């Protein structure tokens, strides 16, 4: 009985986590292009992807990220924190219409 309750609880927690996320993937790639937007900061597209691993519960495709643009940090209020050719690595998370590198 206790085992049944534990399994049911774990299934519920997994389903809850899947509903809470919008998309996530690990990435190691180079920046192809950068573009500054007043509303969303700096957006980049990726090339030479060495690693891209979608979260199994909250998948996020590379084509989806490159179509929308990946948001990265800004320096001096208006400059992208990285340049074409720079390598980035981290976790990409989807938040609404934004894809953010953490």
C-alpha positions, 0 to 999 in steps of 0.5 A, a space after each residue: 500500500 505504501 509503495 502504491 502511494 509513493 509511486 502515485 505521488 511521484 507520478 503526480 509530481 512528474 506530471 506537475 513539473 511537466 505542466 509548469 515548464 514551457 521548454 528546456 534544453 542544454 546547449 553548447 554552440 557558437 553564435 552566428 548572428 546577434 541583433 539588439 531589440 529595445 523590447 527584449 535585449 539581445 537575440 542571437 541565432 546559433 551555429 556549429 552546435 556541438 551539443 543540444 539535449 532537449 529536456 524529456 519532460 519539456 522538450 525544446 527544439 533547436 529550430 524553434 530557438 533559432 526561429 525566435 532568437 535566443 535572448 542573451 545578456 546586454 552590456 552598457 544598456 545596448 550592446 550584446 554580451 557576446 559576439 558572432 563566433 563566441 561559444 555559449 553553453 548553458 540551459 535554454 528556457 522558454 518563457 512565453 515568447 522568449 528563449 533565455 540562456 541561463 
